[in-house]
Amino acid sequence: MRGMQGTVATYDAATRSGTLLLDDGTELAFPARAFDASGLRLLRLGQRLRVDTDAAGEVVRVTLPTMA
């Protein structure tokens, strides 16, 4: 799995999916299953997230970033 960080650009609570604006400026969509895997209950625009992708580049989970 590959991890990246970004901010929530869009989020639809009804579908539990949305898009992130990654640190490099690209947008990355995340599906409901990635949000469901997070354990989070809601997201807000501008919230900072970590996103994990599989080998094919598909988002598998969004989580809150951890501080080192």
C-alpha positions as CSV (number, residue, x, y, z in Angstrom):
1,M,0.0,0.0,0.0
2,R,1.1,3.5,-0.7
3,G,0.1,6.4,1.6
4,M,-0.3,10.0,0.6
5,Q,-1.9,13.1,2.2
6,G,-4.3,15.7,1.0
7,T,-7.3,17.8,2.0
8,V,-11.0,17.0,1.4
9,A,-12.2,18.9,-1.7
10,T,-15.6,17.4,-1.9
11,Y,-17.6,14.9,0.2
12,D,-21.2,13.6,-0.3
13,A,-22.5,12.2,3.0
14,A,-25.3,10.4,1.2
15,T,-23.0,8.4,-1.0
16,R,-20.0,8.5,1.5
17,S,-17.6,9.3,-1.4
18,G,-15.7,12.4,-2.4
19,T,-12.4,13.8,-3.7
20,L,-9.2,14.8,-2.1
21,L,-6.8,17.5,-3.3
22,L,-3.4,15.9,-2.9
23,D,-0.3,17.8,-1.8
24,D,1.0,17.7,-5.4
25,G,-2.2,19.5,-6.6
26,T,-3.9,16.5,-8.2
27,E,-7.4,15.4,-7.4
28,L,-8.1,11.9,-6.3
29,A,-11.6,10.4,-5.9
30,F,-12.3,8.0,-3.1
31,P,-15.3,5.6,-3.1
32,A,-17.6,4.8,-0.2
33,R,-15.8,1.6,0.6
34,A,-12.6,3.6,1.3
35,F,-14.5,5.9,3.7
36,D,-16.3,2.9,5.3
37,A,-12.8,1.3,5.9
38,S,-11.7,4.4,7.7
39,G,-13.9,4.1,10.8
40,L,-14.6,7.8,10.5
41,R,-18.2,9.0,10.9
42,L,-18.1,12.2,8.8
43,L,-15.7,14.5,6.9
44,R,-15.6,18.2,6.4
45,L,-14.3,20.3,3.5
46,G,-10.6,21.2,4.0
47,Q,-10.0,18.4,6.5
48,R,-6.6,16.9,6.3
49,L,-6.5,13.1,5.5
50,R,-4.1,10.3,4.7
51,V,-5.1,8.1,1.8
52,D,-3.9,4.5,1.2
53,T,-3.9,3.1,-2.3
54,D,-3.4,-0.4,-3.6
55,A,-0.9,-1.5,-6.3
56,A,-3.3,-0.4,-9.0
57,G,-3.7,3.1,-7.5
58,E,-7.2,2.5,-6.2
59,V,-8.0,4.2,-2.9
60,V,-8.6,1.5,-0.3
61,R,-8.9,3.7,2.9
62,V,-8.9,7.3,4.1
63,T,-7.8,8.1,7.6
64,L,-6.8,10.9,9.8
65,P,-3.0,11.6,9.4
66,T,-0.8,10.7,12.4
67,M,1.8,13.0,13.8
68,A,5.3,11.5,14.0
